Amino acid sequence: MMCACANGDGNVDANDLKLLNDNQSTSKPSGKSICDIGPMPWGDGVVDKKDIEVFMEYWKYEYATGGLE
């Protein structure tokens, strides 16, 4: 399962959202950015609104259930 935790601290939170926002409209030549999480399962090579949508689903789930574990 892919996780929306972009900074590696194990929490899906505002720090990850900031990292996604800071990387909007960026792409990596290899197509593998830690912020490129949407569309599922592997991303599409660019950080955009699709990645924010995937992130928000994880964030809603984490806060609704008390964690991703």
C-alpha positions as CSV (number, residue, x, y, z in Angstrom):
1,M,0.0,0.0,0.0
2,M,1.3,3.4,-0.9
3,C,1.3,5.9,1.9
4,A,0.7,9.6,1.7
5,C,3.3,10.4,4.3
6,A,5.7,12.4,2.1
7,N,8.3,13.3,4.7
8,G,8.8,9.9,6.2
9,D,7.8,10.6,9.8
10,G,4.9,8.1,9.8
11,N,2.1,10.6,10.1
12,V,-0.1,12.0,7.3
13,D,-0.4,15.6,8.4
14,A,0.0,19.3,7.5
15,N,3.8,18.8,7.1
16,D,3.2,16.4,4.2
17,L,0.6,18.7,2.7
18,K,3.1,21.5,2.7
19,L,5.6,19.3,1.0
20,L,3.0,18.4,-1.7
21,N,2.2,22.1,-2.1
22,D,5.8,23.1,-2.4
23,N,6.3,20.5,-5.1
24,Q,3.2,21.3,-7.2
25,S,3.8,21.2,-11.0
26,T,7.1,19.6,-10.6
27,S,8.2,16.3,-12.2
28,K,11.2,14.1,-12.1
29,P,12.9,12.7,-15.2
30,S,12.5,9.2,-13.8
31,G,8.9,9.9,-12.9
32,K,9.5,8.9,-9.3
33,S,8.9,11.8,-6.9
34,I,8.0,11.1,-3.3
35,C,5.1,13.5,-3.8
36,D,3.8,11.9,-6.9
37,I,1.2,9.6,-5.3
38,G,-1.7,9.9,-7.7
39,P,-3.4,8.6,-9.6
40,M,-3.0,5.3,-7.8
41,P,-1.1,3.1,-7.8
42,W,2.2,4.6,-9.1
43,G,1.5,8.3,-9.9
44,D,1.7,9.9,-13.3
45,G,5.1,11.6,-13.3
46,V,4.0,15.1,-12.1
47,V,2.9,16.5,-8.8
48,D,-0.6,18.0,-9.3
49,K,-4.1,18.0,-8.0
50,K,-4.4,14.3,-8.4
51,D,-1.7,13.9,-5.7
52,I,-3.6,16.2,-3.4
53,E,-6.7,14.2,-3.8
54,V,-5.0,11.0,-2.9
55,F,-3.3,12.7,0.1
56,M,-6.7,14.0,1.4
57,E,-8.2,10.5,1.3
58,Y,-5.3,9.2,3.5
59,W,-5.6,12.2,5.8
60,K,-9.3,11.8,6.2
61,Y,-8.8,8.1,6.9
62,E,-6.0,8.6,9.5
63,Y,-8.0,11.2,11.4
64,A,-11.3,9.2,11.3
65,T,-9.6,6.0,12.6
66,G,-6.8,7.3,14.7
67,G,-4.0,6.1,12.5
68,L,-3.0,4.2,9.4
69,E,-1.9,1.0,11.2
